[in-house]
Amino acid sequence: MIVGGRIGIGGKDIRPTHIFDVFENMKSETPKDHFTVGIIDDMNGTALPDAGDIEIDHPGTTSCKFWGLGSDGTVGANKSAVKIIGDNTDKYAQAYFAYDSKKSGGVTVSHLRFGDTPIRSTYLIDQADFISCSQQSYVDRYDILAGSKREPYFF
């Protein structure tokens, strides 16, 4: 049996949950063909059901998301933090930076991971241990706490 679909439409990044959705589709008695993954396709009804977030990080890995404004220094500070931790501790470090198309003045989200074992995660962080936001207006505009592993607390 051969079935196929589309993923990464409209600049969406593929996440582990999307791959899980594809395998769940393949296990069904009548797998959906010509499906879409990662977006809701209301027009044609081709979207696979979303299984939700799945936890696949290794124990001992800490995941962090930092929301910032392009050119406010958040990305530069996170690049420095990853370098310092990677060079001066026994932790492995990984960082990925997602920019708005505007760059300066646009939304940036820094995805940082630190752990006791090598990190080979090639996807954005869906469930973070720590979330930071340097722009107060983002709290009303974006769901910055979506994907938090813990109940949020504020200080």
N, C-alpha and C positions, 0 to 999 in steps of 0.2 A: 504494500500500500504506500502511495506517495501522496502527501499533502503538503501544502505550502502556505506561506503567509508573508505579511509585511511587518517590519519592526523598525524602529528608529525614524518614524515618519515625523516630519515637522521639526527636526532637530532634537527629538526626544532621545535621551540616553537609554541604552538597554541596561536593565537591572536584573539581579538574580531572580527576583520574583517573576519576571517576564519569561525567563528560561523555564522556570518551574511550571508556569501556565502552559507553555508549549508541550512539555512532557505530560502534564495532566490531560491535555487535549488528546495526545496520542494514545493514552491509556483508555480513553472512553470507547464505548462500543461503536459509536459513529463519530469519528473525529471530524471536526469542522475543517473544511478546505478553504483556501483563499481568505484566511483570517488576518486580523490585525492584532498587534500586541502593543500595549503601552499607551494607547489612546482609546477613547470611547467613540466608536463609529455608529452614531445614531441613525445615519442615513441608510446604511446597507445592513446593519446588524451583524457585522463580521467580527466584532471584538470578542476575544476570548474572555471568559470570566476571570476576574482578578482575584488571585488567592490571598492577596494582602502581603504585608511585609513578612519576610522570613529571616531568621537570625542565622547567619553563617560565619560570623567572625570567630576567630580562634579565641579560646580562653586566654586572658592576659592581654588582649588588645583593647585599647581605649580609642574610641572614635569621637571626634570633635567637629562641630560645624560653627564657622564664624561668619556672620552676616555683616557686610560692610558696604560702604559707598565707594565707588571707583575713585581713586586718588586720595582716599582718607588715611592711608597708611596701614589698613588692616591686612592686605595681602603681603606687603613688605614685612610687616611684623611677624606674620605666620611663616613666611619663608625663612626668616632668621630663626624663629623658634624651632622649626624642623631641623635646620642645620645644626643648631646648638645641641639639641637633644640627640641627634644622630651621631654627631662628632664627639660628644663629651659624656655619654652615658652608655650603658650596655643595651639600650633599647633600639629596636629597629624603628624607622620612621618612614612615613609616606605622606605626600601631600598632592592634592589636585585642586586647581583653582578654576571656578566657573565664573565667567564674566558676562555681563550684559553686553549687548552689541554697542552700547554707547561708551563703554569702558570708563572714561573719566565722567563721573556723575551718575553712572549706572550702578545696578546691583551687582555685588560680588559675593560669592559664597565660597569660603575656603573649607575644604574637606581634608582633615588631618587624622592620621592613624599612628598610634605608637603601640609597640608590642614586644613581647619576649621572644617571638619567633619571626622569621622573615615574613614580610607582608607582600602578598602577590594579588591584592584586590584590584581589579581593573574596572571598578564601578564606583559611582558616587555613594555617599553614606546615606542610608535610609533611616537607620536607627542610631542616634548619637547618645553617647554618655554625657556629653557636655555641649551646650549650645550657647553662643554668645551673639549679641546684636549690638553694634555700635551706633545704630541709627534709630532713635526712638520712634520715628514715623513708620518704620517697618512693622512695628508691633500691630498697628491697625491695618496695614496694607497686605501683609503676607502672614501665612500660618507658619511662623518660624519655629514653633514648638512641635509641629507635626513630625513624627518619627522619633520623638524623645523616648529613650528607653525607660525613663523614670517619670514619676509624677513631678511636674515642674514646681520649682520654688523660686522666689524672687528676692533679690537683695538690693 
